[in-house]
Amino acid sequence: MHAAHEQTYETTSNHLDGEGLSLVAELTSRATRDNDLTDKVEAYGKAGVPVYLVLDMQEKQAIVFGSPSAQGYEVRFSKPFGEKLRIPESLGCILDTDGFQAPDGPATKKPAP
């Protein structure tokens, strides 16, 4: 998920200007977790995305990155699901993760009667 000023979408490119984005948020999966917490952290930070929020479904925690720079993000906060997480400026708010939970695992088919 991402949020941006509407002018950010006025492009013919299939890539959005990182500085035009306000927030990028991801839910991890077993297949994407490593990329979400390494490559994307570096890429979004260097691109100037102000806030990158990762809901780590495997570790049951919310992680927020802020203060982007040429080296990546300079700020990282995390809280386990059920606690409140401070979202840094430019959004400057509190995310209440009470009620967040990871799925119970792969859906299982009930045996036929």
VEXLODREN-976307 format. One line per 2 residues: number of its first residue (from 0); their letters; for each residue x, y, z of N, C-alpha, C. Coordinates in Angstrom, 3 decimals, m for minus. Layout:
! residues N
NUM	A	X Y Z X Y Z X Y Z  ...
! end
This chain:
! residues 113
0	MH	0.842 m1.159 0.000 0.000 0.000 0.000 0.899 1.237 0.000  0.435 2.269 m0.644 1.166 3.532 m0.604 0.187 4.696 m0.608
2	AA	0.651 5.813 m0.097 m0.135 7.050 m0.098 0.755 8.153 m0.645  0.158 8.987 m1.487 0.925 10.067 m2.112 0.007 11.227 m2.452
4	HE	0.614 12.386 m2.627 m0.119 13.556 m3.113 m0.567 13.253 m4.540  m1.732 13.724 m4.939 m2.270 13.386 m6.252 m1.354 13.809 m7.400
6	QT	m0.553 14.861 m7.236 0.369 15.281 m8.298 1.424 14.212 m8.580  1.716 13.366 m7.600 2.706 12.310 m7.771 2.275 11.330 m8.853
8	YE	0.966 11.184 m9.040 0.435 10.240 m10.018 0.392 10.822 m11.430  0.702 12.096 m11.577 0.685 12.743 m12.884 2.007 12.490 m13.599
10	TT	2.202 11.259 m14.026 3.431 10.855 m14.694 3.116 9.772 m15.711  3.954 9.637 m16.700 3.805 8.545 m17.660 4.691 7.361 m17.276
12	SN	5.523 7.557 m16.264 6.414 6.496 m15.789 5.620 5.475 m14.969  6.106 4.252 m14.934 5.473 3.259 m14.065 6.120 3.243 m12.674
14	HL	6.998 4.209 m12.401 7.614 4.385 m11.077 7.202 5.747 m10.532  6.839 5.785 m9.254 6.465 7.046 m8.618 7.692 7.685 m7.983
16	DG	7.699 9.008 m7.935 8.759 9.763 m7.281 8.702 9.477 m5.783  9.777 8.945 m5.209 9.806 8.605 m3.791 9.486 9.764 m2.885
18	EG	9.955 10.946 m3.227 9.692 12.117 m2.389 8.239 12.577 m2.475  7.513 12.140 m3.502 6.102 12.469 m3.619 5.215 11.552 m2.790
20	LS	5.779 10.430 m2.372 5.033 9.487 m1.537 5.041 9.962 m0.089  3.965 9.723 0.618 3.905 10.031 2.053 4.210 8.802 2.887
22	LV	3.831 7.640 2.358 3.934 6.393 3.115 3.926 5.219 2.160  4.739 4.222 2.470 4.644 2.908 1.835 4.480 1.922 2.980
24	AE	3.546 0.983 2.843 3.305 m0.023 3.879 3.262 m1.405 3.237  3.796 m2.379 3.944 3.864 m3.751 3.443 3.442 m4.722 4.541
26	LT	2.813 m5.815 4.140 2.601 m6.981 4.992 3.577 m8.026 4.508  4.389 m8.564 5.401 5.353 m9.565 4.958 4.677 m10.918 4.776
28	SR	5.300 m11.731 3.950 4.952 m13.140 3.813 6.274 m13.898 3.911  6.202 m15.190 4.027 7.457 m15.953 4.077 8.279 m15.701 2.820
30	AT	7.611 m15.536 1.684 8.302 m15.349 0.404 8.909 m13.960 0.249  8.316 m12.922 0.877 8.775 m11.548 0.643 9.507 m10.925 1.819
32	RD	9.474 m11.563 2.986 9.968 m10.928 4.212 11.396 m10.403 4.086  12.316 m11.231 3.607 13.713 m10.787 3.513 13.855 m9.553 2.636
34	ND	13.188 m9.541 1.503 13.246 m8.397 0.595 12.601 m7.157 1.217  11.462 m7.350 1.910 10.775 m6.223 2.546 11.642 m5.562 3.609
36	LT	12.481 m6.353 4.297 13.273 m5.823 5.411 14.717 m5.495 5.053  15.104 m5.711 3.810 16.477 m5.373 3.406 16.467 m4.470 2.175
38	DK	16.235 m5.065 1.016 16.306 m4.317 m0.242 15.340 m3.136 m0.287  14.096 m3.358 0.150 13.108 m2.278 0.094 13.416 m1.179 1.102
40	VE	13.930 m1.547 2.268 14.320 m0.531 3.255 15.370 0.389 2.645  16.362 m0.191 2.012 17.420 0.608 1.393 16.885 1.437 0.225
42	AY	16.122 0.804 m0.655 15.622 1.508 m1.849 14.676 2.643 m1.479  13.714 2.393 m0.602 12.753 3.445 m0.236 13.441 4.580 0.524
44	GK	14.381 4.243 1.402 15.105 5.280 2.135 15.899 6.179 1.207  16.628 5.562 0.284 17.433 6.341 m0.665 16.563 7.130 m1.638
46	AG	15.347 6.635 m1.920 14.440 7.332 m2.837 13.724 8.491 m2.155  13.832 8.585 m0.826 13.229 9.710 m0.115 11.816 9.477 0.391
48	VP	11.339 8.225 0.405 10.007 7.939 0.947 10.044 8.248 2.443  9.219 9.183 2.928 9.324 9.639 4.316 9.076 8.566 5.371
50	VY	8.104 7.673 5.127 7.759 6.649 6.115 7.543 5.315 5.404  8.233 4.287 5.907 8.054 2.922 5.403 7.618 2.074 6.587
52	LV	6.403 1.529 6.512 5.826 0.725 7.574 5.778 m0.724 7.129  6.332 m1.612 7.951 6.319 m3.038 7.646 5.577 m3.761 8.765
54	LD	4.528 m4.481 8.397 3.858 m5.357 9.351 4.457 m6.740 9.140  5.343 m7.101 10.064 6.080 m8.360 9.977 5.193 m9.472 10.534
56	MQ	4.542 m10.176 9.642 3.570 m11.192 10.035 4.242 m12.420 10.639  5.501 m12.666 10.300 6.191 m13.825 10.846 6.650 m13.573 12.286
58	EK	7.105 m12.366 12.588 7.570 m12.024 13.944 6.495 m11.329 14.769  5.324 m11.095 14.164 4.188 m10.455 14.835 4.581 m9.112 15.452
60	QA	5.141 m8.265 14.591 5.546 m6.935 15.034 5.369 m5.919 13.919  5.215 m4.665 14.331 5.147 m3.553 13.391 6.482 m2.816 13.455
62	IV	7.031 m2.502 12.289 8.316 m1.808 12.198 8.101 m0.578 11.323  8.592 0.562 11.777 8.479 1.772 10.979 9.869 2.375 10.795
64	FG	10.139 2.804 9.570 11.403 3.446 9.213 11.092 4.888 8.840  11.962 5.810 9.244 11.770 7.218 8.937 13.093 7.931 8.750
66	SP	13.031 9.219 8.474 14.205 10.065 8.208 15.065 9.495 7.083  14.519 9.487 5.857 15.283 8.956 4.730 16.494 9.828 4.415
68	SA	17.539 9.180 3.913 18.763 9.892 3.532 19.407 9.159 2.366  20.502 9.698 1.879 21.232 9.070 0.773 21.776 7.696 1.160
70	QG	21.905 7.433 2.457 22.395 6.136 2.932 21.258 5.172 3.283  20.018 5.639 3.260 18.867 4.818 3.657 18.163 5.502 4.817
72	YE	17.402 4.746 5.588 16.675 5.325 6.719 17.581 5.478 7.933  17.378 6.570 8.656 18.170 6.842 9.850 17.430 6.485 11.131
74	VR	16.114 6.254 11.044 15.292 5.973 12.216 14.536 4.669 11.994  14.506 3.832 13.039 13.750 2.578 13.001 13.131 2.363 14.377
76	FS	11.815 2.139 14.409 11.106 1.812 15.646 10.329 0.526 15.399  10.186 m0.295 16.427 9.363 m1.494 16.293 8.646 m1.781 17.604
78	KP	7.486 m2.391 17.479 6.685 m2.813 18.628 5.988 m4.109 18.263  5.839 m5.015 19.225 5.062 m6.227 18.942 3.591 m5.874 18.735
80	FG	2.897 m6.698 17.947 1.471 m6.493 17.761 0.805 m6.417 19.134  m0.125 m5.489 19.274 m0.823 m5.280 20.538 m0.370 m4.028 21.251
82	EK	0.771 m3.457 20.830 1.285 m2.230 21.441 1.139 m1.063 20.465  1.386 0.128 20.976 1.304 1.341 20.152 2.688 1.675 19.608
84	LR	2.710 2.049 18.338 3.953 2.376 17.637 3.900 3.819 17.179  4.928 4.582 17.531 5.011 5.978 17.093 5.460 6.021 15.642
86	IP	4.671 6.695 14.818 5.018 6.908 13.410 5.728 8.260 13.332  6.941 8.275 12.763 7.715 9.524 12.765 7.105 10.622 11.899
88	ES	7.646 11.834 12.090 7.285 12.951 11.213 7.629 12.488 9.805  7.032 12.741 8.892 6.084 13.687 8.408 4.638 13.346 8.746
90	LG	4.359 12.142 9.161 2.988 11.799 9.542 2.741 12.100 11.014  3.715 11.821 11.877 3.644 12.166 13.286 2.376 11.721 13.988
92	CI	2.159 10.416 14.068 0.972 9.902 14.742 1.327 8.606 15.469  0.331 8.028 16.112 0.508 6.764 16.820 m0.332 5.703 16.110
94	LD	0.279 4.552 15.822 m0.433 3.416 15.248 m0.723 2.439 16.370  m1.990 2.212 16.659 m2.397 1.256 17.683 m2.525 m0.108 17.019
96	TD	m1.649 m1.040 17.364 m1.658 m2.351 16.733 m2.478 m3.375 17.514  m3.250 m2.900 18.484 m4.123 m3.801 19.225 m5.090 m4.457 18.236
98	GF	m5.168 m5.739 18.266 m6.038 m6.458 17.333 m5.314 m6.952 16.095  m4.087 m6.488 15.834 m3.326 m7.002 14.701 m2.936 m8.441 15.031
100	QA	m3.011 m9.305 14.052 m2.557 m10.677 14.272 m2.140 m11.302 12.957  m1.217 m12.210 13.058 m0.771 m12.938 11.883 m1.786 m14.039 11.582
102	PD	m1.926 m14.401 10.318 m2.818 m15.506 9.989 m2.344 m16.788 10.671  m3.254 m17.713 10.874 m2.934 m18.966 11.560 m2.123 m19.931 10.726
104	GP	m1.773 m19.568 9.537 m1.023 m20.481 8.669 m1.839 m20.782 7.436  m1.355 m21.719 6.612 m2.067 m22.012 5.379 m3.457 m22.554 5.670
106	AT	m4.383 m22.167 4.825 m5.751 m22.673 4.983 m5.735 m24.190 4.793  m6.471 m24.841 5.643 m6.542 m26.290 5.528 m7.937 m26.703 5.114
108	KK	m7.992 m27.701 4.329 m9.264 m28.195 3.843 m9.825 m29.166 4.875  m11.087 m29.003 5.193 m11.728 m29.938 6.130 m11.949 m31.262 5.426
110	PA	m11.712 m32.350 6.168 m11.934 m33.661 5.534 m13.433 m33.855 5.236  m13.694 m34.563 4.178 m15.076 m34.848 3.801 m15.693 m35.787 4.828
112	P	m17.014 m35.630 5.116 m17.656 m36.509 6.120 m17.798 m37.921 5.622
! end
